[in-house]
Amino acid sequence: MEQDHCHLPNILPITISSKKPPPSPPSPSPSSTSSLSSSPISSKITGFHAGYFRISLALCGQALLWKTLSEHTTSDPRELHHLIARLPSISFLLLWSLAFLSLLSLSLLFLIRCFAHFHHVRAELSDYIGMNYLFAPWISYLLLLQSTPFLDRHSPTFILLCLFFSLPVIILDVKIYGQWFTKGRKFLSVVANPTSLLSVIANLAGARASARMGWKESAVCLFSLAMAHYLVLFVTLYQRLQGSNSLPAMLRPAFFLFFAAPSMASFTWASISGHFDISCKMLFFLSLFLFTSLVSRPALFKRSLRKFNIAWWTYSLPVTILALAATEYAQEVKGGISNALMLCLSVLSSIVTLALLVYTVLNAGELIPVDDPFSSVIT
């Protein structure tokens, strides 16, 4: 897609007089003025977008996974829960603080972008990929809130924060879901792509937060909204219509969201119903099938792995959510297979997140590259 050209500010004209002007410092040339107006910081803010909240999604998901593992108790001292319980409490606080600081930093950058380059934010909201990542910051906040060690889930502060973070999700639902069946150019069959599943995950995150507070009616409302649109999205993407084929090759890690949505639904419904029932198991087994189908096709992601890209962070959250569902499954179904499945997925999730974190630090200079495919779509 074509990128919009940046409009540089007009350079003041130099008037030529017949008299010799007094000595003065040399006027800046057009190239130097251009370089001043487009500073590196300004260019980074311009290239920044909501897709960078993939980092906070991964870290906040990890915080929730470790809290969930530490809360579950069992009589078998060999299980993962006991090993995590033996870790110092400061380790979880450091992980939660890292997730909070990353989310806060990304939020401040995005807020600056809203004030300095609001036209880019409007373009992002109108784009078939960019609009879906506007759910990412609110998913991050909801996951981080559910993993906080500082607030009781029934406290007024927790309730107010949950309402504050859920309201933007509902507003985006009204806008995006409404476009799917009212605007001809934005019919679901045209704009649907794997990133559309982020809207489903956002509603499920809000549903679980409501269930944790004891607001079962609100939780069921958000859950039903999420599942209705998940079924429509799954069928649309499964049929390989126009929208499902329009995802750039560098953004193919978003295919992992296919199993993230049913995993989150399984994890959420367990909180609403109070136990990991048959419905949760069905969604969990569907997630395992989709996960196996994707990891058995590495050629699908070969082009996206040639060069470091922020889209790599998409791999972390789906695996983390699948590990969360596996944790609930192991708590309900006692046995060696369920515990081994939980252990493998939890370790895999942590390794993926740690590897992405290290690789991002080593390639910090390429964090916002010029040829980032998501930036080329929204700018």
C-alpha angles and dihedrals in degrees: 000000000000121000124225113249115242113243110225119212117262115264116232111252119243111232115217116219130190091230120078108256121228117264110280137162114280115269116246115261120238091255093052091047090050092051091051094050092049101048120176091252092053092048091050091051089049092052093045116100141163090273088079088070085081085090094057091043090058096045095044089048089053091051090053092047094053092046091050091049092049094049096054113087128198137170095236108095091198094064125103094250092066092047091053092045089059092057116099113267089233089070092064091043090054091050092048091047091050090052091047094048093047091049092046092049093048091047092053091049091049091047090053089050091052091056098038101037107019091153088065090052090051090050089050091053090051095048120097092229103029095055091060093056090058084079090059100081092049092048088052093051093048093049092046091049091053091051098046116126093198104064133058112230091234095048120113091240092056091048094048092048091048091052091045093052094042097051095071089050091056091046091052089047091056092049101042100035090046091054091054094069104022107045119067096209092047102047111146092246088059103041102030115121135148092273088064086076089073088078089057092049090049092055091046091050089052090047093053092047089052091048091051089055091050095251095133096165092054090045093052090047093054092041093053091048091051096047094047091056092040091059091049092046094046093053092044094050093041090058091057095231124173097284095050091059096049099078113115115244093243090058096053093111083080087078086079087072087074091080096029093071098055090040090055090045090054092048092046097047089052088060093046097046095037097237142045098267133174093282091055091049092051092052091045093052090048088053092051091051093050091045091052091047092054100043090049089062105059091158088072090067099036096102093047091056097054094089132021113265135168087242088076088078088069089078093067107058098051092050090047093051090048088052089051091054090046089053091055090045092052090049091055100036110047117207147095096271095053092046092048090050091051092047094049095048094044093050091045091051093051093046093050092049093046092048092050091048093052093044091049092053091049091049099038091132090062095047092107104026123184094241097047104147095218092053090050089055099051105031 
